[in-house]
């Protein structure tokens, strides 16, 4: 079994409209090993979120490819990519992406139920207790604070024990103190599960806590030590 979990291989991304062609990503190429943590950093508009979407298989490159745990994402059709994400990838978003008509418990149970897990409820309760929300199981997102909603999102992401966790500005809509607590929790859970973590952030302090920094400048890879 290879140590490489994520392999981004000569990825280019461009879009064309009536005004011409916009090059978003140009020859992005790097590898991340199992259990590594990496921050994708760069100025707004540099292509960070597009790169994360391509790593997730949610967007397609113009050329190049991505392997997740040895599987070529873009040799799969959309249904197969969705199945791979369900099996191996967790997501945390700036906007939480919780379902408003489901309680905290139901939001965390959902990916387990979709995977056919019989222990969905028990596993979800355990995970919500782990993130400090054992008393908020029956609450809907609208009555939870931003920090609590992001804790639910963390629980939902980690409850399936993903091989890869992708996070897009996970503290972007939180105040400084709450964001700091969320990141501490994310790194703790990540270490416990040995997940390969890739996060997009503008925050230098958060980036400095990752083992690797992938710097994108005007769509090009400036560094990936």
N, C-alpha and C positions, 0 to 999 in steps of 0.2 A: 504494500500500500504506500503510495506516494505521500510525502509530507506536505505537498502543495495542495491547498484547498481551493484557492482562487487564482486562476491564471488569465490575465488580461493580455491579449495577444494582438498587437499592431492594430488597435481599434481606431477607426476614423468614423466621424459622423458629420454629415453635412445636410442641409435642407435647401431646397430651391423653390423660389417663388417668382413672381413677376419682376422683382427688383434684382434678381440674380441668385447666386449661390452663397450661402453662409456656412463657413467652416466652423463647426462647434468643437469637435475633437480631432486632433491630428496625431496619429501614430502613438497612441497610449499603450505602453507595454510594461507590465510588472507582474510579480508573483507574490502571493501571501501564503504562508504556511498555516497548518492547523493550529488553532489557538492563538494566533497572532492578533494584535489589535492595531488598526491603522486609521489615521485621520486623513481625509481628503480635504485639503485646504487650498485657498485661492480667493481672488477677488470675486465680487458678484459678477455673474455673466461669464466666468472663466470656463464653465462646462462641468462643474462639480456634480450637480444634481443629475445632469444628463448621463454622466459616467456611472453614477450609482444606479440609475434606471437600467442602463445597459448591463451592468453586473447582475442585476435582478432578473434580466430577461424580459423586463416590461417595455423596453424600447429596443430597437434593433440597430446595429451599427451599419454604416454604409459599406464598410469592409472591415476585416479582422473578426475576431471571435473571442468568446469567454468560455473557459472551462470551469465548472464547479464540481469539485471532488472527482475530477477526471472526465466529466460529461460535457461534451460540446453543446452549449445552450442553443446555438443557432443551427445545429443539425436536427433539432427537435421542432415539431410543430407547436402551435400555441397551447394546445391541450396538454401536450407532454411537458412543456415548460411550466405550465401551471401545476402539474402534478409534482414536478421536481421542487418547485417553490414550497408547496404544501408539505413536502417531506423533509426538506433541508434548510429552508430559509425563513427567518423571522424578520419582522419589520417594526420600526418605531419611527413615527412621523412627528414633525413639529406641531401639526394640527390634531394629534392624538388618533383621529380616524376611528373613534368608537361609534357603535351603533346606538343611537339615542333611544330607541324603543326597547333596548335590552338593558338589564341590570348589569352592575359590575361583574357579578358571578356569571351571568349568561354570556357577556362579551368574552370572558376568558374561557368559558366552556366551548364556545363555538368552534374554534379550530380543532379541538379534540373530538367533538361530535362529528365534524366533517370527516375526520380520519377514522371514525368508527370506534373510538376508544370507549370501552364500557365503564372505565373509571373516571370519566370526564368530570363529573361533579366533585369527586374527592380530590382529584389532582388540581382542579381550579381553585377550590377552597384553600388547599395547602399553599398554592402559589400566591394567592391574595393575602394570606396570613404572612407569608414570607416578605411581602413588600409593605406590610404594616396596615393592611386594609381589612383585617379580619372582622371588624365591626361595621363594614360598609358594603357587605356582600349584596344586599337587596336594594342598594341605592342606584338610581339612574344617573347617567353622566351629567345631566343638567343641574343636579344638586351637589355635584362634586367640584372641588376647587381644581384649578389647572394642574397643580402638582399631583392631586389625587387621580385625576384623569390620566396623567402620564404614568403614574404607578400602575393603573389598570392596564395601560398599553404595554408596559414592561412585562407585567404578569402574562398577558396574552401572548407576547412574543416568546418569552422564555418557557412557557408551560409545555410547549411541544419539544423542548430540548433541541433547538435547531443547530445544525452544524455551522451555519452562517447567520449572523445578525447584521442587518443593514439599517442604519439610523441616519435620517436626514434632518439636520439641525434639531436634535431632540430637546434642546432647552430653549429654542428660539422664541417661544411664546411664554416663557416663564420668567419670573423675577430672578435676580442673581442668586439669592440664598436658596430658593426652591430648586433652581436649576442645578446648583452645586450638589444638593442632596440627591437629586435624580441621577446625576452622573456617578456619584459614589455608589449608589445602588446598582446602576447598570454595570459598572466595572466589577462589583462584588459578584453579581449573578453570572457575569461573563466568565470570571475566574473559576467559580464553582462548577460551571458546566463545560469549560474548555472550548467555548465557542470562538470561531473566527469572527472578529468584530470589525466592521468597516463603517465609519461615521463621517458624515459631511458636517463641518463646523467652521464658523468664523472665529471661534473663541480659542485664542492661543493657549490658554491654561488647560482647556480640555484637550487640545491637540497634543500638548506636552505630556499628557498622561498615557498616550498611546505609544506602543513600541516603534511604530513606523509613521512617517508623515509622507503622504503623496501630494506633492505640490503641483497644481495646475495653473499655468499662466497663458492666457489667450488661447486655450484649447490644447496647449502642448504640455508634456510632462517636464516640469522644471527640475524635480528631484523626487526620488523614491528610494532613499537609502535603506 
